Amino acid sequence: MPRSVTETAEPFIRLCLGVLTILLRGLNFGFSKWTLAELHPIWFMTLRFALVAVLLIPFVKIPWGRFRWIAAVSVTLGLLHFSMLQAGFRVIDASTTAIALQMQVPFAAILAAIYF
């Protein structure tokens, strides 16, 4: 039975979206390294988070009931984790940073299996 155009095009579209995701993720490291040469890491992190917040405002409803918990997670991840990450990213190569960031997932899974 002949396949429709959408069935034939869907795998190609998914492949293109996957390649685009990988390309944008890779360009993120180079852009971050280039920007950190001019900006302080905390200022850079603030600008990135503000840009994402502004872009998400039309699409995300603010959960006022859990706002304290979200604020605590935001301070922990935003202020502590990402500011330290950007400060370290400023002094090492982009490729080393990319590898270290990708290793977070396996290490987190191993630690979760050990402790939980």
C-alpha positions as a LaTeX table, in Angstrom:
\begin{tabular}{lrrr}
\hline
Residue & $x$ (\AA) & $y$ (\AA) & $z$ (\AA) \\
\hline
Met1 & 0.00 & 0.00 & 0.00 \\
Pro2 & 1.49 & 3.40 & $-0.92$ \\
Arg3 & 2.54 & 5.62 & 1.96 \\
Ser4 & 1.28 & 9.17 & 2.29 \\
Val5 & 3.56 & 12.17 & 1.96 \\
Thr6 & 3.39 & 12.90 & 5.69 \\
Glu7 & 4.41 & 9.34 & 6.60 \\
Thr8 & 7.38 & 9.57 & 4.25 \\
Ala9 & 8.45 & 13.05 & 5.40 \\
Glu10 & 8.11 & 12.45 & 9.15 \\
Pro11 & 11.39 & 10.54 & 9.66 \\
Phe12 & 13.27 & 13.18 & 7.68 \\
Ile13 & 11.71 & 16.00 & 9.72 \\
Arg14 & 12.64 & 14.23 & 12.95 \\
Leu15 & 16.19 & 13.75 & 11.71 \\
Cys16 & 16.45 & 17.44 & 10.79 \\
Leu17 & 15.11 & 18.49 & 14.20 \\
Gly18 & 17.61 & 16.21 & 15.93 \\
Val19 & 20.51 & 17.62 & 13.92 \\
Leu20 & 19.30 & 21.17 & 14.61 \\
Thr21 & 19.15 & 20.41 & 18.35 \\
Ile22 & 22.71 & 19.04 & 18.33 \\
Leu23 & 23.93 & 22.02 & 16.30 \\
Leu24 & 22.34 & 24.56 & 18.64 \\
Arg25 & 23.64 & 22.75 & 21.71 \\
Gly26 & 27.16 & 22.74 & 20.27 \\
Leu27 & 27.00 & 26.38 & 19.26 \\
Asn28 & 25.87 & 27.20 & 22.79 \\
Phe29 & 29.33 & 26.32 & 24.17 \\
Gly30 & 31.20 & 28.42 & 21.65 \\
Phe31 & 28.84 & 31.37 & 22.09 \\
Ser32 & 29.11 & 31.13 & 25.88 \\
Lys33 & 32.90 & 31.07 & 25.75 \\
Trp34 & 32.94 & 34.06 & 23.39 \\
Thr35 & 30.48 & 36.04 & 25.55 \\
Leu36 & 32.29 & 35.26 & 28.80 \\
Ala37 & 35.41 & 36.88 & 27.40 \\
Glu38 & 33.52 & 40.19 & 27.64 \\
Leu39 & 31.00 & 39.75 & 30.46 \\
His40 & 31.23 & 38.67 & 34.08 \\
Pro41 & 29.82 & 35.14 & 34.54 \\
Ile42 & 27.01 & 36.19 & 36.89 \\
Trp43 & 25.94 & 39.03 & 34.59 \\
Phe44 & 25.95 & 36.63 & 31.62 \\
Met45 & 23.88 & 34.09 & 33.55 \\
Thr46 & 21.42 & 36.80 & 34.59 \\
Leu47 & 20.96 & 37.89 & 30.97 \\
Arg48 & 20.41 & 34.30 & 29.79 \\
Phe49 & 17.83 & 33.53 & 32.46 \\
Ala50 & 16.04 & 36.85 & 31.90 \\
Leu51 & 15.83 & 36.19 & 28.17 \\
Val52 & 14.37 & 32.72 & 28.73 \\
Ala53 & 11.89 & 34.09 & 31.28 \\
Val54 & 10.70 & 36.79 & 28.89 \\
Leu55 & 10.29 & 34.27 & 26.07 \\
Leu56 & 8.31 & 31.85 & 28.28 \\
Ile57 & 5.91 & 34.38 & 29.85 \\
Pro58 & 3.27 & 34.07 & 27.09 \\
Phe59 & 3.28 & 30.26 & 27.26 \\
Val60 & 3.61 & 29.36 & 30.96 \\
Lys61 & 1.10 & 30.03 & 33.71 \\
Ile62 & 2.76 & 31.14 & 36.96 \\
Pro63 & 2.08 & 28.50 & 39.66 \\
Trp64 & 1.45 & 30.84 & 42.60 \\
Gly65 & 0.69 & 27.95 & 44.98 \\
Arg66 & 4.21 & 26.49 & 44.70 \\
Phe67 & 6.06 & 29.77 & 44.22 \\
Arg68 & 8.28 & 29.41 & 47.33 \\
Trp69 & 9.53 & 25.99 & 46.25 \\
Ile70 & 10.17 & 27.22 & 42.72 \\
Ala71 & 12.03 & 30.26 & 44.08 \\
Ala72 & 14.23 & 28.02 & 46.25 \\
Val73 & 15.08 & 25.76 & 43.30 \\
Ser74 & 15.73 & 28.80 & 41.12 \\
Val75 & 18.17 & 30.29 & 43.62 \\
Thr76 & 19.93 & 26.97 & 44.12 \\
Leu77 & 20.28 & 26.14 & 40.43 \\
Gly78 & 20.54 & 29.67 & 39.13 \\
Leu79 & 22.69 & 31.47 & 41.64 \\
Leu80 & 24.84 & 28.63 & 42.92 \\
His81 & 25.07 & 26.02 & 40.17 \\
Phe82 & 25.06 & 28.07 & 36.98 \\
Ser83 & 27.15 & 30.95 & 38.32 \\
Met84 & 29.87 & 28.49 & 39.37 \\
Leu85 & 29.54 & 26.70 & 36.05 \\
Gln86 & 29.94 & 29.93 & 34.09 \\
Ala87 & 32.87 & 31.05 & 36.27 \\
Gly88 & 34.63 & 27.76 & 35.54 \\
Phe89 & 33.69 & 27.92 & 31.89 \\
Arg90 & 35.48 & 31.24 & 31.65 \\
Val91 & 38.90 & 29.70 & 32.38 \\
Ile92 & 38.86 & 26.38 & 30.48 \\
Asp93 & 38.34 & 25.33 & 26.87 \\
Ala94 & 34.84 & 25.05 & 25.44 \\
Ser95 & 35.40 & 21.43 & 24.41 \\
Thr96 & 36.46 & 20.42 & 27.93 \\
Thr97 & 33.40 & 22.12 & 29.34 \\
Ala98 & 31.13 & 20.38 & 26.84 \\
Ile99 & 32.49 & 16.96 & 27.82 \\
Ala100 & 32.23 & 17.73 & 31.54 \\
Leu101 & 28.63 & 18.89 & 31.17 \\
Gln102 & 27.67 & 15.79 & 29.21 \\
Met103 & 29.14 & 13.62 & 31.96 \\
Gln104 & 26.67 & 15.05 & 34.49 \\
Val105 & 23.94 & 12.67 & 33.39 \\
Pro106 & 25.84 & 9.37 & 33.87 \\
Phe107 & 27.30 & 10.52 & 37.18 \\
Ala108 & 23.88 & 11.64 & 38.43 \\
Ala109 & 22.40 & 8.26 & 37.45 \\
Ile110 & 25.21 & 6.38 & 39.24 \\
Leu111 & 24.84 & 8.51 & 42.39 \\
Ala112 & 21.06 & 8.08 & 42.32 \\
Ala113 & 21.47 & 4.30 & 42.07 \\
Ile114 & 23.87 & 4.28 & 45.01 \\
Tyr115 & 22.03 & 6.63 & 47.35 \\
Phe116 & 18.39 & 6.06 & 46.46 \\
\hline
\end{tabular}
